[in-house]
Amino acid sequence: MPAKAPRKAAVPRQRPDLSLEAGFGPGRRVCGIDEVGRGPLCGPVVAAAVVLAPEGLPPEIAAQIDDSKAVTRRLREEIEPAIRAHALAFAIAEASAAEIDELNIHKATLLAMKRAYLALPGAPPDAALVDGKFTPDIACERVAVVKGDSRSQSIAAASILAKVARDSEMLRLSVLYPHYGWDRNAGYPTPEHLDALTRHGVTPHHRVSFAPVKRQKALSG
């Protein structure tokens, strides 16, 4: 019997770093922008913009930072204050469910990103790294970075700030509308949420332009 080939050792995944930020050249003020909440049936889409120092976050924080979806909720909530404390500047903004219905989710996402960029304190950034394929209409050099939250430290930091902020808002709304499980599902179309939508109807915070909500709205008249 032929010998089995040795198993390859797992290669640790590269953490987001500052390579993209450094690519703009020394002395440039670069912000990372990311959003969360495109897929839920309710609540706002939330964006954050973060400017880090050239040396980035402290090593112990940089070693834990990543795309917010790859970081546990507990860890996100633990490192979020450190990101706020060590960032040169940050801002969080949103587009509401009503704006999503009026504009569509793509345009509303870009609007939330633009609002976060415009809300940054201090000198305006010279450049922006934006997660995804599209960038908002902002007055600086800007680069769209696919999977940027796993490549850029400033985008990953923005991802975590936006995710914690949106989860906090959905937790607040879940107290007002306890049947939908928003404290657990953050408004995503889980079986629990879809069942509650059928049983209890559409709330003012649901996105009526999204198919399951639109369908339920039509059924309920």
C-alpha positions, -999 to +999 in steps of 0.1 A: +000+000+000+015+034-010+024+057+018+000+086+024+012+120+015+019+141+045-008+166+054+001+202+046+002+225+076-025+251+077-013+284+066-025+312+089-047+337+070-031+371+065-046+397+087-056+431+073-025+454+072-016+489+061-002+481+026-030+497+007-029+528+029+009+531+025+004+529-013-009+564-014+025+577-002+039+593+030+020+620+048-013+612+031-044+611+054-063+579+043-096+567+056-111+533+053-149+531+047-172+501+051-208+493+057-230+467+072-267+459+068-273+455+031-291+421+035-315+426+064-352+431+059-354+460+084-334+487+100-308+511+086-277+504+065-248+517+086-214+529+074-182+539+092-151+558+082-119+554+100-085+572+098-056+554+114-021+567+122+006+556+098+017+529+122-019+517+125-035+501+156-014+488+185-001+453+177-024+436+203-055+451+186-042+447+150-037+410+158-074+406+165-089+429+139-105+415+108-136+416+086-164+421+112-182+389+099-151+369+108-149+383+144-173+371+171-198+395+185-180+393+219-146+402+204-161+430+183-176+446+214-143+442+232-120+458+206-145+484+194-136+509+222-099+504+214-104+513+178-122+544+188-095+553+212-066+548+188-081+561+156-070+596+145-106+601+134-138+581+129-174+587+121-205+565+119-236+573+097-266+555+083-294+555+057-328+546+071-352+519+060-373+546+044-343+559+024-335+524+013-370+520+000-369+554-018-334+551-033-327+513-034-301+495-012-272+502-035-277+540-035-286+541+001-254+523+010-233+548-009-253+576+008-245+562+043-208+559+033-207+595+021-224+607+053-197+589+073-169+604+053-184+639+056-188+635+094-151+628+100-136+653+124-105+672+115-088+677+082-106+659+053-088+627+041-066+629+011-078+595+000-103+568+008-103+530+006-138+517+002-149+481+007-166+466-024-168+475-060-182+510-058-173+542-041-195+571-029-193+605-045-167+622-021-142+649-027-110+629-025-090+602-043-109+570-037-103+533-045-128+505-043-113+473-027-131+440-032-129+422+002-112+452+016-122+444+051-099+414+050-070+434+033-070+469+048-066+476+085-086+509+083-114+493+063-115+464+088-117+489+117-146+507+100-163+473+095-162+466+132-174+501+142-203+499+118-213+464+128-213+472+166-233+504+159-259+486+138-262+456+162-267+481+190-295+499+171-312+465+163-310+456+200-327+489+208-355+483+183-359+447+195-371+461+228-399+480+210-407+450+187-398+419+207-416+393+184-390+395+156-358+384+173-338+414+161-315+411+191-305+377+177-309+380+139-301+417+134-330+419+110-318+393+086-344+369+070-340+340+094-369+316+098-377+332+132-379+367+116-400+355+086-424+336+108-429+368+130-434+388+098-463+365+089-478+365+124-473+401+134-470+420+102-448+448+089-433+474+113-423+510+104-387+498+104-391+471+077-378+477+042-410+475+021-390+473-011-375+439-001-395+410-015-406+391+017-417+424+033-434+436+001-452+403-002-464+404+034-475+440+031-496+431+001-512+401+019-521+423+049-536+450+027 
